Amino acid sequence: MKLSLVVSSLILGMSFNTFAADAKKLTVTESVTINAPAAKVWEKVHNFNDLGAWHPAVAKTEITSGANNKKGAVRQLTLQDGGKINEKLLAFSDKHMTFKYAIIDGVLPVSNYVSSVIVKADGADKSIVVWRGDFKRKDLNTNPAKDQDDETATKTITGVYRGGLDNLKKISE
């Protein structure tokens, strides 16, 4: 009897791992060229505690743990529609004008999400901002729900990045 319980548990565990392995890693990279010096653009994006300063979908940003712009800080985003996203700062560099963060939980149809934002100079009066994310869809099952599949996850993140980058260009030039 004990052996059959152990075997059943192992089979169930392997089945779950098989489903989770079916969800492939997805990547979205979006960029924008801005007619403004990199330092000026970095000033707009560098504050981990104020994504709403440049992203129109964010109504409020609040640090819920740790210190702003310090590794380990956790922020809660409240979206314009009331949805919430909790994110953790993984790395931050004023010198290299970049930061990296992960989504802990929230309303987006993604899991295992890690993203970075970098501002690079493109001459004295131009900059390029690159926003890149690696993630999996939220539903890791072999046959995910329609609103939690690879296509939905990729389209959603692309829309998030484009919305932010396009607005950043608008407010920076």
VMD Tcl script that builds the backbone (N, CA, C; Angstrom):
set m [mol new atoms 519]
animate dup $m
set s [atomselect $m all]
$s set {name element resname resid chain x y z} {
  {N N MET 1 A 0.831 -1.197 0.000}
  {CA C MET 1 A 0.000 0.000 0.000}
  {C C MET 1 A 0.869 1.251 0.000}
  {N N LYS 2 A 1.888 1.271 0.900}
  {CA C LYS 2 A 2.766 2.434 0.964}
  {C C LYS 2 A 3.499 2.628 -0.358}
  {N N LEU 3 A 3.917 1.529 -0.976}
  {CA C LEU 3 A 4.636 1.616 -2.243}
  {C C LEU 3 A 3.751 2.223 -3.320}
  {N N SER 4 A 2.476 1.838 -3.367}
  {CA C SER 4 A 1.589 2.393 -4.397}
  {C C SER 4 A 1.345 3.885 -4.169}
  {N N LEU 5 A 1.302 4.336 -2.914}
  {CA C LEU 5 A 1.164 5.765 -2.631}
  {C C LEU 5 A 2.402 6.532 -3.088}
  {N N VAL 6 A 3.562 5.965 -2.838}
  {CA C VAL 6 A 4.807 6.608 -3.257}
  {C C VAL 6 A 4.863 6.699 -4.778}
  {N N VAL 7 A 4.539 5.603 -5.455}
  {CA C VAL 7 A 4.553 5.585 -6.921}
  {C C VAL 7 A 3.540 6.585 -7.467}
  {N N SER 8 A 2.348 6.625 -6.899}
  {CA C SER 8 A 1.322 7.579 -7.346}
  {C C SER 8 A 1.799 9.011 -7.168}
  {N N SER 9 A 2.417 9.288 -6.033}
  {CA C SER 9 A 2.931 10.640 -5.777}
  {C C SER 9 A 4.004 11.018 -6.785}
  {N N LEU 10 A 4.883 10.070 -7.086}
  {CA C LEU 10 A 5.939 10.344 -8.063}
  {C C LEU 10 A 5.358 10.609 -9.449}
  {N N ILE 11 A 4.371 9.833 -9.843}
  {CA C ILE 11 A 3.746 10.013 -11.158}
  {C C ILE 11 A 3.061 11.368 -11.233}
  {N N LEU 12 A 2.329 11.729 -10.184}
  {CA C LEU 12 A 1.668 13.039 -10.169}
  {C C LEU 12 A 2.700 14.159 -10.218}
  {N N GLY 13 A 3.781 14.005 -9.473}
  {CA C GLY 13 A 4.839 15.017 -9.483}
  {C C GLY 13 A 5.481 15.139 -10.845}
  {N N MET 14 A 5.739 14.005 -11.506}
  {CA C MET 14 A 6.322 14.047 -12.844}
  {C C MET 14 A 5.352 14.669 -13.830}
  {N N SER 15 A 4.072 14.390 -13.685}
  {CA C SER 15 A 3.084 14.966 -14.591}
  {C C SER 15 A 3.073 16.480 -14.480}
  {N N PHE 16 A 3.105 17.001 -13.264}
  {CA C PHE 16 A 3.118 18.454 -13.090}
  {C C PHE 16 A 4.373 19.047 -13.713}
  {N N ASN 17 A 5.527 18.422 -13.450}
  {CA C ASN 17 A 6.774 18.938 -14.008}
  {C C ASN 17 A 6.764 18.886 -15.528}
  {N N THR 18 A 6.141 17.880 -16.099}
  {CA C THR 18 A 6.029 17.796 -17.552}
  {C C THR 18 A 5.213 18.962 -18.076}
  {N N PHE 19 A 4.095 19.275 -17.402}
  {CA C PHE 19 A 3.268 20.411 -17.834}
  {C C PHE 19 A 4.056 21.708 -17.737}
  {N N ALA 20 A 4.733 21.899 -16.617}
  {CA C ALA 20 A 5.476 23.144 -16.419}
  {C C ALA 20 A 6.591 23.281 -17.449}
  {N N ALA 21 A 7.200 22.157 -17.835}
  {CA C ALA 21 A 8.279 22.199 -18.817}
  {C C ALA 21 A 7.765 22.560 -20.206}
  {N N ASP 22 A 6.472 22.334 -20.470}
  {CA C ASP 22 A 5.907 22.649 -21.778}
  {C C ASP 22 A 5.856 24.144 -22.044}
  {N N ALA 23 A 5.811 24.946 -21.015}
  {CA C ALA 23 A 5.756 26.396 -21.190}
  {C C ALA 23 A 7.165 26.889 -21.499}
  {N N LYS 24 A 7.357 27.362 -22.723}
  {CA C LYS 24 A 8.692 27.808 -23.128}
  {C C LYS 24 A 8.961 29.229 -22.648}
  {N N LYS 25 A 10.244 29.553 -22.574}
  {CA C LYS 25 A 10.638 30.912 -22.215}
  {C C LYS 25 A 10.318 31.823 -23.396}
  {N N LEU 26 A 9.700 32.943 -23.093}
  {CA C LEU 26 A 9.359 33.939 -24.104}
  {C C LEU 26 A 10.205 35.182 -23.846}
  {N N THR 27 A 10.493 35.927 -24.891}
  {CA C THR 27 A 11.284 37.148 -24.763}
  {C C THR 27 A 10.651 38.253 -25.584}
  {N N VAL 28 A 10.574 39.428 -24.995}
  {CA C VAL 28 A 10.139 40.626 -25.718}
  {C C VAL 28 A 11.216 41.681 -25.511}
  {N N THR 29 A 11.655 42.293 -26.601}
  {CA C THR 29 A 12.596 43.406 -26.546}
  {C C THR 29 A 12.023 44.534 -27.383}
  {N N GLU 30 A 11.857 45.679 -26.766}
  {CA C GLU 30 A 11.373 46.873 -27.466}
  {C C GLU 30 A 12.350 48.004 -27.180}
  {N N SER 31 A 12.484 48.917 -28.130}
  {CA C SER 31 A 13.382 50.051 -27.931}
  {C C SER 31 A 12.805 51.299 -28.571}
  {N N VAL 32 A 13.368 52.432 -28.182}
  {CA C VAL 32 A 12.950 53.714 -28.741}
  {C C VAL 32 A 14.173 54.628 -28.773}
  {N N THR 33 A 14.284 55.398 -29.847}
  {CA C THR 33 A 15.313 56.429 -29.942}
  {C C THR 33 A 14.673 57.750 -29.557}
  {N N ILE 34 A 15.326 58.459 -28.661}
  {CA C ILE 34 A 14.784 59.714 -28.136}
  {C C ILE 34 A 15.771 60.842 -28.420}
  {N N ASN 35 A 15.261 61.931 -28.928}
  {CA C ASN 35 A 16.084 63.107 -29.209}
  {C C ASN 35 A 16.299 63.909 -27.930}
  {N N ALA 36 A 17.066 63.322 -27.036}
  {CA C ALA 36 A 17.422 63.946 -25.757}
  {C C ALA 36 A 18.641 63.204 -25.220}
  {N N PRO 37 A 19.501 63.890 -24.474}
  {CA C PRO 37 A 20.676 63.227 -23.902}
  {C C PRO 37 A 20.278 62.084 -22.964}
  {N N ALA 38 A 21.119 61.063 -22.931}
  {CA C ALA 38 A 20.834 59.883 -22.108}
  {C C ALA 38 A 20.629 60.242 -20.638}
  {N N ALA 39 A 21.420 61.161 -20.113}
  {CA C ALA 39 A 21.287 61.541 -18.697}
  {C C ALA 39 A 19.910 62.133 -18.409}
  {N N LYS 40 A 19.385 62.903 -19.341}
  {CA C LYS 40 A 18.053 63.503 -19.162}
  {C C LYS 40 A 16.968 62.414 -19.173}
  {N N VAL 41 A 17.109 61.461 -20.072}
  {CA C VAL 41 A 16.130 60.367 -20.154}
  {C C VAL 41 A 16.236 59.478 -18.916}
  {N N TRP 42 A 17.458 59.172 -18.478}
  {CA C TRP 42 A 17.654 58.357 -17.277}
  {C C TRP 42 A 16.996 59.010 -16.066}
  {N N GLU 43 A 17.068 60.326 -15.969}
  {CA C GLU 43 A 16.408 61.046 -14.870}
  {C C GLU 43 A 14.919 60.729 -14.822}
  {N N LYS 44 A 14.297 60.524 -15.959}
  {CA C LYS 44 A 12.856 60.241 -16.008}
  {C C LYS 44 A 12.532 58.798 -15.627}
  {N N VAL 45 A 13.417 57.842 -15.971}
  {CA C VAL 45 A 13.082 56.429 -15.755}
  {C C VAL 45 A 13.717 55.802 -14.519}
  {N N HIS 46 A 14.712 56.439 -13.938}
  {CA C HIS 46 A 15.518 55.764 -12.919}
  {C C HIS 46 A 14.822 55.551 -11.574}
  {N N ASN 47 A 13.761 56.248 -11.287}
  {CA C ASN 47 A 13.125 56.166 -9.974}
  {C C ASN 47 A 12.210 54.935 -9.893}
  {N N PHE 48 A 12.684 53.882 -9.229}
  {CA C PHE 48 A 11.905 52.641 -9.104}
  {C C PHE 48 A 10.565 52.892 -8.421}
  {N N ASN 49 A 10.496 53.949 -7.637}
  {CA C ASN 49 A 9.277 54.275 -6.902}
  {C C ASN 49 A 8.332 55.197 -7.674}
  {N N ASP 50 A 8.529 55.353 -8.984}
  {CA C ASP 50 A 7.632 56.239 -9.727}
  {C C ASP 50 A 7.525 55.864 -11.201}
  {N N LEU 51 A 7.119 54.644 -11.479}
  {CA C LEU 51 A 6.923 54.225 -12.869}
  {C C LEU 51 A 5.860 55.079 -13.547}
  {N N GLY 52 A 4.896 55.554 -12.785}
  {CA C GLY 52 A 3.833 56.389 -13.334}
  {C C GLY 52 A 4.319 57.720 -13.885}
  {N N ALA 53 A 5.542 58.122 -13.544}
  {CA C ALA 53 A 6.094 59.370 -14.077}
  {C C ALA 53 A 6.274 59.296 -15.586}
  {N N TRP 54 A 6.424 58.068 -16.111}
  {CA C TRP 54 A 6.621 57.945 -17.559}
  {C C TRP 54 A 5.758 56.863 -18.209}
  {N N HIS 55 A 5.104 56.030 -17.432}
  {CA C HIS 55 A 4.231 55.003 -18.023}
  {C C HIS 55 A 2.772 55.361 -17.764}
  {N N PRO 56 A 2.001 55.614 -18.825}
  {CA C PRO 56 A 0.625 56.082 -18.653}
  {C C PRO 56 A -0.344 55.062 -18.056}
  {N N ALA 57 A 0.000 53.783 -18.048}
  {CA C ALA 57 A -0.901 52.769 -17.491}
  {C C ALA 57 A -0.829 52.700 -15.969}
  {N N VAL 58 A 0.182 53.341 -15.379}
  {CA C VAL 58 A 0.401 53.248 -13.934}
  {C C VAL 58 A -0.148 54.483 -13.230}
  {N N ALA 59 A -1.089 54.251 -12.322}
  {CA C ALA 59 A -1.693 55.343 -11.552}
  {C C ALA 59 A -0.875 55.671 -10.306}
  {N N LYS 60 A -0.257 54.632 -9.697}
  {CA C LYS 60 A 0.449 54.831 -8.428}
  {C C LYS 60 A 1.541 53.781 -8.282}
  {N N THR 61 A 2.675 54.198 -7.726}
  {CA C THR 61 A 3.763 53.280 -7.389}
  {C C THR 61 A 4.105 53.489 -5.922}
  {N N GLU 62 A 4.239 52.395 -5.192}
  {CA C GLU 62 A 4.554 52.495 -3.764}
  {C C GLU 62 A 5.588 51.440 -3.386}
  {N N ILE 63 A 6.667 51.874 -2.734}
  {CA C ILE 63 A 7.653 50.931 -2.199}
  {C C ILE 63 A 7.038 50.289 -0.956}
  {N N THR 64 A 6.915 48.959 -0.975}
  {CA C THR 64 A 6.305 48.248 0.148}
  {C C THR 64 A 7.333 47.543 1.024}
  {N N SER 65 A 8.569 47.445 0.523}
  {CA C SER 65 A 9.635 46.803 1.288}
  {C C SER 65 A 10.976 47.301 0.756}
  {N N GLY 66 A 11.916 47.541 1.664}
  {CA C GLY 66 A 13.236 47.986 1.243}
  {C C GLY 66 A 13.272 49.472 0.935}
  {N N ALA 67 A 14.363 49.896 0.311}
  {CA C ALA 67 A 14.580 51.310 0.005}
  {C C ALA 67 A 14.577 51.530 -1.502}
  {N N ASN 68 A 14.048 52.653 -1.923}
  {CA C ASN 68 A 13.969 52.986 -3.343}
  {C C ASN 68 A 15.348 52.903 -4.011}
  {N N ASN 69 A 15.361 52.295 -5.190}
  {CA C ASN 69 A 16.559 52.150 -6.022}
  {C C ASN 69 A 17.653 51.299 -5.375}
  {N N LYS 70 A 17.298 50.511 -4.385}
  {CA C LYS 70 A 18.238 49.597 -3.739}
  {C C LYS 70 A 17.809 48.162 -4.028}
  {N N LYS 71 A 18.783 47.323 -4.359}
  {CA C LYS 71 A 18.512 45.916 -4.633}
  {C C LYS 71 A 17.650 45.328 -3.521}
  {N N GLY 72 A 16.612 44.602 -3.913}
  {CA C GLY 72 A 15.715 43.985 -2.943}
  {C C GLY 72 A 14.455 44.781 -2.665}
  {N N ALA 73 A 14.420 46.047 -3.094}
  {CA C ALA 73 A 13.215 46.865 -2.886}
  {C C ALA 73 A 12.032 46.222 -3.605}
  {N N VAL 74 A 10.870 46.285 -2.989}
  {CA C VAL 74 A 9.646 45.765 -3.596}
  {C C VAL 74 A 8.689 46.934 -3.785}
  {N N ARG 75 A 8.133 47.024 -4.994}
  {CA C ARG 75 A 7.150 48.073 -5.260}
  {C C ARG 75 A 5.832 47.443 -5.662}
  {N N GLN 76 A 4.757 48.167 -5.348}
  {CA C GLN 76 A 3.440 47.758 -5.811}
  {C C GLN 76 A 2.953 48.816 -6.791}
  {N N LEU 77 A 2.623 48.355 -7.990}
  {CA C LEU 77 A 2.050 49.229 -9.000}
  {C C LEU 77 A 0.541 49.099 -8.940}
  {N N THR 78 A -0.142 50.224 -8.949}
  {CA C THR 78 A -1.589 50.234 -9.108}
  {C C THR 78 A -1.844 50.798 -10.494}
  {N N LEU 79 A -2.484 50.004 -11.324}
  {CA C LEU 79 A -2.743 50.411 -12.699}
  {C C LEU 79 A -3.955 51.324 -12.771}
  {N N GLN 80 A -4.112 51.999 -13.888}
  {CA C GLN 80 A -5.247 52.907 -14.076}
  {C C GLN 80 A -6.583 52.185 -13.890}
  {N N ASP 81 A -6.636 50.890 -14.238}
  {CA C ASP 81 A -7.887 50.133 -14.095}
  {C C ASP 81 A -8.041 49.493 -12.713}
  {N N GLY 82 A -7.097 49.778 -11.799}
  {CA C GLY 82 A -7.173 49.240 -10.439}
  {C C GLY 82 A -6.381 47.969 -10.219}
  {N N GLY 83 A -5.914 47.326 -11.287}
  {CA C GLY 83 A -5.107 46.115 -11.153}
  {C C GLY 83 A -3.812 46.393 -10.408}
  {N N LYS 84 A -3.258 45.362 -9.791}
  {CA C LYS 84 A -2.032 45.510 -8.993}
  {C C LYS 84 A -0.950 44.568 -9.516}
  {N N ILE 85 A 0.290 45.043 -9.432}
  {CA C ILE 85 A 1.459 44.239 -9.784}
  {C C ILE 85 A 2.519 44.507 -8.725}
  {N N ASN 86 A 3.115 43.452 -8.184}
  {CA C ASN 86 A 4.202 43.578 -7.220}
  {C C ASN 86 A 5.503 43.168 -7.897}
  {N N GLU 87 A 6.513 44.038 -7.780}
  {CA C GLU 87 A 7.785 43.814 -8.454}
  {C C GLU 87 A 8.945 44.001 -7.480}
  {N N LYS 88 A 10.021 43.238 -7.719}
  {CA C LYS 88 A 11.213 43.305 -6.866}
  {C C LYS 88 A 12.407 43.767 -7.695}
  {N N LEU 89 A 13.135 44.746 -7.181}
  {CA C LEU 89 A 14.322 45.267 -7.849}
  {C C LEU 89 A 15.482 44.293 -7.642}
  {N N LEU 90 A 16.042 43.793 -8.738}
  {CA C LEU 90 A 17.128 42.814 -8.674}
  {C C LEU 90 A 18.503 43.457 -8.815}
  {N N ALA 91 A 18.583 44.548 -9.573}
  {CA C ALA 91 A 19.851 45.253 -9.782}
  {C C ALA 91 A 19.543 46.684 -10.200}
  {N N PHE 92 A 20.459 47.602 -9.849}
  {CA C PHE 92 A 20.271 49.013 -10.192}
  {C C PHE 92 A 21.636 49.660 -10.328}
  {N N SER 93 A 21.843 50.427 -11.415}
  {CA C SER 93 A 23.109 51.128 -11.607}
  {C C SER 93 A 22.874 52.492 -12.245}
  {N N ASP 94 A 23.102 53.549 -11.459}
  {CA C ASP 94 A 23.066 54.898 -12.024}
  {C C ASP 94 A 24.198 55.062 -13.038}
  {N N LYS 95 A 25.355 54.500 -12.709}
  {CA C LYS 95 A 26.532 54.627 -13.577}
  {C C LYS 95 A 26.264 54.059 -14.967}
  {N N HIS 96 A 25.640 52.889 -15.035}
  {CA C HIS 96 A 25.368 52.239 -16.323}
  {C C HIS 96 A 23.956 52.515 -16.834}
  {N N MET 97 A 23.209 53.331 -16.103}
  {CA C MET 97 A 21.840 53.720 -16.463}
  {C C MET 97 A 20.978 52.496 -16.806}
  {N N THR 98 A 20.891 51.586 -15.843}
  {CA C THR 98 A 20.113 50.373 -16.048}
  {C C THR 98 A 19.547 49.864 -14.722}
  {N N PHE 99 A 18.444 49.146 -14.825}
  {CA C PHE 99 A 17.923 48.411 -13.674}
  {C C PHE 99 A 17.247 47.139 -14.164}
  {N N LYS 100 A 17.167 46.174 -13.245}
  {CA C LYS 100 A 16.585 44.866 -13.546}
  {C C LYS 100 A 15.610 44.536 -12.427}
  {N N TYR 101 A 14.460 43.971 -12.791}
  {CA C TYR 101 A 13.443 43.668 -11.787}
  {C C TYR 101 A 12.682 42.403 -12.172}
  {N N ALA 102 A 11.944 41.864 -11.207}
  {CA C ALA 102 A 11.119 40.672 -11.430}
  {C C ALA 102 A 9.709 40.947 -10.936}
  {N N ILE 103 A 8.741 40.363 -11.620}
  {CA C ILE 103 A 7.368 40.426 -11.126}
  {C C ILE 103 A 7.196 39.305 -10.107}
  {N N ILE 104 A 6.731 39.674 -8.927}
  {CA C ILE 104 A 6.453 38.696 -7.873}
  {C C ILE 104 A 5.060 38.107 -8.087}
  {N N ASP 105 A 4.086 38.979 -8.313}
  {CA C ASP 105 A 2.720 38.552 -8.621}
  {C C ASP 105 A 1.955 39.740 -9.183}
  {N N GLY 106 A 0.825 39.439 -9.781}
  {CA C GLY 106 A 0.021 40.530 -10.320}
  {C C GLY 106 A -0.922 40.085 -11.414}
  {N N VAL 107 A -1.507 41.070 -12.064}
  {CA C VAL 107 A -2.584 40.822 -13.022}
  {C C VAL 107 A -2.104 40.471 -14.429}
  {N N LEU 108 A -0.836 40.622 -14.722}
  {CA C LEU 108 A -0.356 40.320 -16.071}
  {C C LEU 108 A -0.343 38.810 -16.307}
  {N N PRO 109 A -0.574 38.378 -17.554}
  {CA C PRO 109 A -0.663 36.944 -17.856}
  {C C PRO 109 A 0.705 36.289 -18.042}
  {N N VAL 110 A 1.623 36.544 -17.096}
  {CA C VAL 110 A 2.981 36.019 -17.190}
  {C C VAL 110 A 3.417 35.408 -15.861}
  {N N SER 111 A 4.444 34.568 -15.943}
  {CA C SER 111 A 5.099 34.011 -14.758}
  {C C SER 111 A 6.601 34.013 -15.029}
  {N N ASN 112 A 7.392 33.811 -13.994}
  {CA C ASN 112 A 8.855 33.765 -14.129}
  {C C ASN 112 A 9.394 34.965 -14.913}
  {N N TYR 113 A 8.829 36.133 -14.662}
  {CA C TYR 113 A 9.142 37.346 -15.415}
  {C C TYR 113 A 10.328 38.086 -14.809}
  {N N VAL 114 A 11.338 38.338 -15.639}
  {CA C VAL 114 A 12.486 39.161 -15.263}
  {C C VAL 114 A 12.735 40.126 -16.413}
  {N N SER 115 A 12.937 41.397 -16.077}
  {CA C SER 115 A 13.047 42.418 -17.106}
  {C C SER 115 A 14.142 43.418 -16.773}
  {N N SER 116 A 14.642 44.085 -17.816}
  {CA C SER 116 A 15.629 45.140 -17.610}
  {C C SER 116 A 15.309 46.334 -18.491}
  {N N VAL 117 A 15.692 47.490 -17.996}
  {CA C VAL 117 A 15.574 48.742 -18.740}
  {C C VAL 117 A 16.965 49.349 -18.764}
  {N N ILE 118 A 17.408 49.762 -19.948}
  {CA C ILE 118 A 18.712 50.404 -20.076}
  {C C ILE 118 A 18.584 51.630 -20.967}
  {N N VAL 119 A 19.255 52.694 -20.566}
  {CA C VAL 119 A 19.320 53.919 -21.355}
  {C C VAL 119 A 20.756 54.043 -21.849}
  {N N LYS 120 A 20.923 54.175 -23.176}
  {CA C LYS 120 A 22.254 54.286 -23.776}
  {C C LYS 120 A 22.352 55.583 -24.571}
  {N N ALA 121 A 23.505 56.217 -24.493}
  {CA C ALA 121 A 23.745 57.418 -25.295}
  {C C ALA 121 A 23.897 57.014 -26.758}
  {N N ASP 122 A 23.359 57.841 -27.626}
  {CA C ASP 122 A 23.517 57.677 -29.075}
  {C C ASP 122 A 23.977 59.033 -29.610}
  {N N GLY 123 A 25.211 59.389 -29.264}
  {CA C GLY 123 A 25.706 60.728 -29.537}
  {C C GLY 123 A 25.406 61.621 -28.343}
  {N N ALA 124 A 25.683 62.908 -28.489}
  {CA C ALA 124 A 25.528 63.838 -27.371}
  {C C ALA 124 A 24.076 64.156 -27.045}
  {N N ASP 125 A 23.236 64.198 -28.058}
  {CA C ASP 125 A 21.858 64.662 -27.850}
  {C C ASP 125 A 20.788 63.636 -28.202}
  {N N LYS 126 A 21.165 62.372 -28.259}
  {CA C LYS 126 A 20.203 61.300 -28.540}
  {C C LYS 126 A 20.446 60.159 -27.572}
  {N N SER 127 A 19.401 59.394 -27.345}
  {CA C SER 127 A 19.540 58.206 -26.510}
  {C C SER 127 A 18.656 57.096 -27.047}
  {N N ILE 128 A 19.008 55.890 -26.668}
  {CA C ILE 128 A 18.211 54.711 -27.006}
  {C C ILE 128 A 17.835 54.049 -25.689}
  {N N VAL 129 A 16.558 53.769 -25.539}
  {CA C VAL 129 A 16.083 53.064 -24.351}
  {C C VAL 129 A 15.637 51.678 -24.796}
  {N N VAL 130 A 16.173 50.656 -24.142}
  {CA C VAL 130 A 15.828 49.269 -24.456}
  {C C VAL 130 A 15.160 48.660 -23.228}
  {N N TRP 131 A 13.988 48.053 -23.454}
  {CA C TRP 131 A 13.247 47.370 -22.387}
  {C C TRP 131 A 13.102 45.927 -22.839}
  {N N ARG 132 A 13.678 45.014 -22.072}
  {CA C ARG 132 A 13.678 43.602 -22.449}
  {C C ARG 132 A 13.147 42.766 -21.294}
  {N N GLY 133 A 12.333 41.774 -21.630}
  {CA C GLY 133 A 11.810 40.880 -20.612}
  {C C GLY 133 A 11.840 39.434 -21.051}
  {N N ASP 134 A 12.152 38.557 -20.125}
  {CA C ASP 134 A 12.079 37.106 -20.320}
  {C C ASP 134 A 11.037 36.588 -19.346}
  {N N PHE 135 A 10.175 35.700 -19.819}
  {CA C PHE 135 A 9.068 35.238 -18.992}
  {C C PHE 135 A 8.456 33.984 -19.594}
  {N N LYS 136 A 7.523 33.410 -18.863}
  {CA C LYS 136 A 6.675 32.329 -19.362}
  {C C LYS 136 A 5.235 32.787 -19.230}
  {N N ARG 137 A 4.383 32.119 -19.957}
  {CA C ARG 137 A 2.949 32.423 -19.814}
  {C C ARG 137 A 2.521 32.087 -18.386}
  {N N LYS 138 A 1.405 32.660 -17.970}
  {CA C LYS 138 A 0.933 32.444 -16.594}
  {C C LYS 138 A 0.449 31.005 -16.381}
  {N N ASP 139 A -0.291 30.476 -17.336}
  {CA C ASP 139 A -0.816 29.111 -17.235}
  {C C ASP 139 A 0.224 28.152 -17.812}
  {N N LEU 140 A 0.892 27.395 -16.951}
  {CA C LEU 140 A 1.983 26.523 -17.375}
  {C C LEU 140 A 1.521 25.157 -17.867}
  {N N ASN 141 A 0.220 24.902 -17.883}
  {CA C ASN 141 A -0.293 23.622 -18.351}
  {C C ASN 141 A -0.041 23.427 -19.842}
  {N N THR 142 A -0.081 22.181 -20.289}
  {CA C THR 142 A 0.131 21.865 -21.697}
  {C C THR 142 A -0.866 22.592 -22.585}
  {N N ASN 143 A -2.109 22.665 -22.164}
  {CA C ASN 143 A -3.151 23.381 -22.907}
  {C C ASN 143 A -3.628 24.557 -22.064}
  {N N PRO 144 A -2.935 25.697 -22.156}
  {CA C PRO 144 A -3.276 26.836 -21.299}
  {C C PRO 144 A -4.617 27.463 -21.662}
  {N N ALA 145 A -5.197 28.137 -20.699}
  {CA C ALA 145 A -6.424 28.897 -20.946}
  {C C ALA 145 A -6.120 29.953 -22.006}
  {N N LYS 146 A -7.131 30.311 -22.799}
  {CA C LYS 146 A -6.934 31.230 -23.920}
  {C C LYS 146 A -6.315 32.561 -23.496}
  {N N ASP 147 A -6.716 33.082 -22.373}
  {CA C ASP 147 A -6.196 34.383 -21.945}
  {C C ASP 147 A -4.886 34.279 -21.154}
  {N N GLN 148 A -4.306 33.077 -21.096}
  {CA C GLN 148 A -3.051 32.883 -20.371}
  {C C GLN 148 A -2.045 32.073 -21.186}
  {N N ASP 149 A -2.137 32.166 -22.521}
  {CA C ASP 149 A -1.258 31.416 -23.413}
  {C C ASP 149 A -0.055 32.261 -23.845}
  {N N ASP 150 A 0.832 31.668 -24.651}
  {CA C ASP 150 A 2.040 32.360 -25.108}
  {C C ASP 150 A 1.710 33.635 -25.879}
  {N N GLU 151 A 0.755 33.556 -26.785}
  {CA C GLU 151 A 0.404 34.712 -27.611}
  {C C GLU 151 A -0.105 35.874 -26.759}
  {N N THR 152 A -0.979 35.582 -25.815}
  {CA C THR 152 A -1.511 36.632 -24.941}
  {C C THR 152 A -0.401 37.249 -24.099}
  {N N ALA 153 A 0.472 36.408 -23.545}
  {CA C ALA 153 A 1.576 36.913 -22.721}
  {C C ALA 153 A 2.487 37.827 -23.536}
  {N N THR 154 A 2.861 37.393 -24.728}
  {CA C THR 154 A 3.759 38.178 -25.577}
  {C C THR 154 A 3.117 39.485 -26.022}
  {N N LYS 155 A 1.863 39.430 -26.451}
  {CA C LYS 155 A 1.167 40.653 -26.880}
  {C C LYS 155 A 1.003 41.634 -25.724}
  {N N THR 156 A 0.699 41.117 -24.549}
  {CA C THR 156 A 0.512 41.986 -23.383}
  {C C THR 156 A 1.805 42.706 -23.024}
  {N N ILE 157 A 2.899 41.964 -22.932}
  {CA C ILE 157 A 4.172 42.581 -22.555}
  {C C ILE 157 A 4.644 43.547 -23.642}
  {N N THR 158 A 4.468 43.187 -24.901}
  {CA C THR 158 A 4.815 44.113 -25.987}
  {C C THR 158 A 4.024 45.407 -25.844}
  {N N GLY 159 A 2.742 45.311 -25.543}
  {CA C GLY 159 A 1.902 46.493 -25.348}
  {C C GLY 159 A 2.339 47.329 -24.158}
  {N N VAL 160 A 2.715 46.666 -23.068}
  {CA C VAL 160 A 3.207 47.374 -21.880}
  {C C VAL 160 A 4.469 48.162 -22.241}
  {N N TYR 161 A 5.411 47.501 -22.901}
  {CA C TYR 161 A 6.674 48.153 -23.253}
  {C C TYR 161 A 6.452 49.309 -24.229}
  {N N ARG 162 A 5.654 49.072 -25.269}
  {CA C ARG 162 A 5.415 50.125 -26.265}
  {C C ARG 162 A 4.728 51.329 -25.621}
  {N N GLY 163 A 3.734 51.070 -24.777}
  {CA C GLY 163 A 3.030 52.163 -24.109}
  {C C GLY 163 A 3.975 53.028 -23.292}
  {N N GLY 164 A 4.871 52.393 -22.554}
  {CA C GLY 164 A 5.822 53.132 -21.739}
  {C C GLY 164 A 6.870 53.852 -22.567}
  {N N LEU 165 A 7.463 53.155 -23.521}
  {CA C LEU 165 A 8.524 53.760 -24.330}
  {C C LEU 165 A 8.007 54.892 -25.206}
  {N N ASP 166 A 6.847 54.701 -25.801}
  {CA C ASP 166 A 6.280 55.759 -26.649}
  {C C ASP 166 A 5.967 57.006 -25.830}
  {N N ASN 167 A 5.455 56.819 -24.623}
  {CA C ASN 167 A 5.172 57.968 -23.763}
  {C C ASN 167 A 6.464 58.618 -23.269}
  {N N LEU 168 A 7.468 57.807 -22.971}
  {CA C LEU 168 A 8.756 58.349 -22.543}
  {C C LEU 168 A 9.339 59.257 -23.624}
  {N N LYS 169 A 9.254 58.836 -24.864}
  {CA C LYS 169 A 9.728 59.661 -25.984}
  {C C LYS 169 A 8.955 60.979 -26.026}
  {N N LYS 170 A 7.657 60.874 -25.891}
  {CA C LYS 170 A 6.786 62.057 -25.949}
  {C C LYS 170 A 7.130 63.077 -24.857}
  {N N ILE 171 A 7.358 62.605 -23.638}
  {CA C ILE 171 A 7.609 63.545 -22.537}
  {C C ILE 171 A 9.072 63.980 -22.438}
  {N N SER 172 A 9.963 63.318 -23.198}
  {CA C SER 172 A 11.391 63.637 -23.117}
  {C C SER 172 A 11.876 64.569 -24.216}
  {N N GLU 173 A 11.164 64.612 -25.325}
  {CA C GLU 173 A 11.629 65.430 -26.458}
  {C C GLU 173 A 11.057 66.832 -26.417}
}
mol reanalyze $m
mol bondsrecalc $m
mol representation Tube
mol addrep $m
